[in-house]
Amino acid sequence: MLLEICANSYQSAKNAQEAGARRIELCQELSVGGITPSYGLLKQVINSLVIPVFVLIRPRGGNFVYSDAEFEIMKHNIQCCKDLGCLGIVSGILNEDKTINMQRTQELVEMSKPLEFTFHRAFDELVNPKEALEQLIDLGVDRVLTSGQQLTAAEGLELLKTLNEIANGRIKILAGGGIHSKNAIKFKEVGLMEIHASASFQYQEDNSLFSIPLTYSDPQKIKAILDVIS
């Protein structure tokens, strides 16, 4: 079973690789669910790591309905990621009625080629996940990151199992949301091949003028998950 770590900084990405994770999703601002990382962070991580780096393409927090200008920004960022040598794109666009924006998502998928494309957790807002899964298969999406439309993947386990059965090898179901060493085995037991976790800890400097703690991927938490699923 493959463990992907959601890394929000260079240190988190480095920790993930050293702990044995097999892939990272690179982003920033986890407090809003993640946005596209800066050019400098992208370059540093891609040039330094040997494990595959997938990059979140999301221009802001909030919903997944984007303006024309935001859509252009997303396309520019995909090209930047390709030029830098990342191996995967994580993105997706919805309509206001909670359906997939097929035209714009297809543009992102086509533009990302030959990189792998993961449709991110916008999937968890869709009104008809089973129909949407078939649509994503038709678009050539490689995987779907989802919590099974629940707050945590453990709560969404039944839908995750069903989606994996529907997929039948045509698309990968990447379970994510509250996954840790104590529940990771559940996803392997229902047949999933990949899981996604932040496995993070918060660090607060006692003498810092800033009240927001730093969040890093925790090597020990990552190793604990790997011990369970290996």
N, C-alpha and C positions, 0 to 999 in steps of 0.2 A: 504494500500500500504506500502511495506517495503522499508525503506531507509538504504542503506549500505554506510558507510563512508570510504573513502580511507584514512587511517591513516599512517603517515610516521614517527611517533615517539611515545614514551610512553605517552607524554602529549597529543598528538592528539587523541590517542586511549581513554585516560581517558576523554578528553573533549567530545568525541563522545558519550560515554556511559552516562555521566552525563546529556547531552543534550537530550537524549531519542532515539538515533539511535538504531536500532535493530540488527545491525551486522557491523563488520568492515572488510575491506581488509587491512591487514598489509603489508607494504612494506617500502623501503627506497629509497632515491634519486628520488624524483618526477620530478626533472629537466630533467631526461632521460626517463621518463615514468614509473619509478619504477623498483627496483630490489629486490631480496630476502633479507629480513631483517637479521640482525645478530642474533646469538644464544642468546646472552644476552637480546636483545630486545624482541625476541620471548618469552623467559621464563618469563620475567617480565610482559609482557602484558597478556599472557595466565594465569599466576598465579593470576593476579590482577583483571581481568575483569570477569564479569558474562555473558555478551552478547557473542554470537558466534564470534570466530576469524577465518577468512579465511586468508590464507597466500599466497602471490605472490611467485611463483617459477620461477624466471627468473635470470639467472646467470650474466647477463650484459645488458647494454643498446644496442641500435642498432637493427639489424634485428632479426627475429625469426627462423633463420636457425642456428643450433648448431652443433659443432664438437662432436666427440665421447667423448672427455674429458668433455666438457660442459654438455653433456647428463648425464654422470655419476654423475657429481656434482648435477644436478637437482634431480636425484633419491636419492642421499644421503640426500639432503635437505628435500625431501618429508618424508623420514623415520624419520628424526629428528623432523619434525612437528608432525608426528603421535605419536612419543614417548613423546613429550611434552604435547599432549592433545588438539591440535587445532581441529577445526571441519570441515574445508574445505580447499581445495587446488585450487589455481588459476594459470593456466598455459596453455601451448599449444606450438606446434612446427609446422613450415611450411617447405615446400620444396622451392627450389630456384625459381620455377615457380609460386609461390603464390598459391599453393594448400596445403591442410592439409597433413602433414606427418603422415599418418594413423598408421603405425606400431609403431612409437615412441610415438605418442600421446596416442595410446591404452595402451602402456606399462605404461605411467604415470597414466592413468585412473585406470588401474588394480592395480597398486601399491598403489594408494591413497585410495582404498576401505578399510574400509566402509565409509570414509569421502566423503563429497560432492565434486564434481569437476566442476569448472567453467572454460570454455575456454575463455581466456582473449581477449584483443582488437587486437591481431594478426588477429582476425576474420575480422577486417576492412581492411585488406590488400588482402583478398582473391578475386580471379577473378570471382568466381561464388558463391555468398553467399547463394543462395537458395539451391543449390546442397550441399554445405558445411554443411548447417544446418541439412539436412537429414543424412549426414555422421556422424555428431556429435551425433545425436540421436541414430544411430546404434552403436556407440562406448559406449553408456551409460553415456554420459556427462549430468550433471544436469542442467546447465545453460550456456548462452553465454553472455558475457559482450561486448556490441557493441554500437557505436554511429550511427549505420545505415550507416556506411562507409562514413561519412562526418566529417568535422572538429569538429562539435558539434552535439549532439544528437537531438537538435531542428531542425537542418538542415536535419538530417537523419530520421525525424519522419515518413515519408511515408514508407520507407523500414522497419523501426522498426515495424510499424503496420502490414505490409505484413508478416514479419518473425513471428510475434506473431500469426497471423492467420494460417500460415503454421504449426507452432509448435503445435497448438491445444492441449495444455496441456502436450505434450510429452517431452518438454524441456522448461525451463524458459528463457525468454528474459529479460536481465538486461540492461536497458538503462543507458549509462554513457557518459560523455563528455560535459562539460559546463552547467551542470544542477544546477539551483538555484531556489530561492523561486518564482521568477517571471515567470518561464516557467515550473515548476515541474508538474503543474496540467495538462498540455498538454498530458503527458505520461499516466496519469491515465485515461484521457478521451478517449484514443485510446485502452484501455484495458490492458495495461501493469500492472503487479503486483509488480514490483521491480524497483527501481532506485538507481544509484550509483553517489556519488558526493564527492568532496574533501572538499567543504565548508570551504575553508582555508583563512587565512590572513597572511601577512608577518610582521615580527617584526625585526627592525634594531636598534641595540644599537648605540647610538650616539658616544660613546667613544670606539667602537670596533675596533680592529686592522684588523678585517676581513670584507671584503666588502659584502660578501654574507649574505642576511637576513635569519632569521629563519622563517620557514613556519609551522603553526599550524592549526589544525581544529578549526573553530570558533563556539563556542556553540550557539551564537546568530543566525548565518546563518543556523545552523542545525535546531534549533527550528523554524526558519521562514519557512524552507522547510516542516517540520513536520506539522506546522499549516495549510499549504496549502493542503497537501495530506491526512490529517486525516479525 
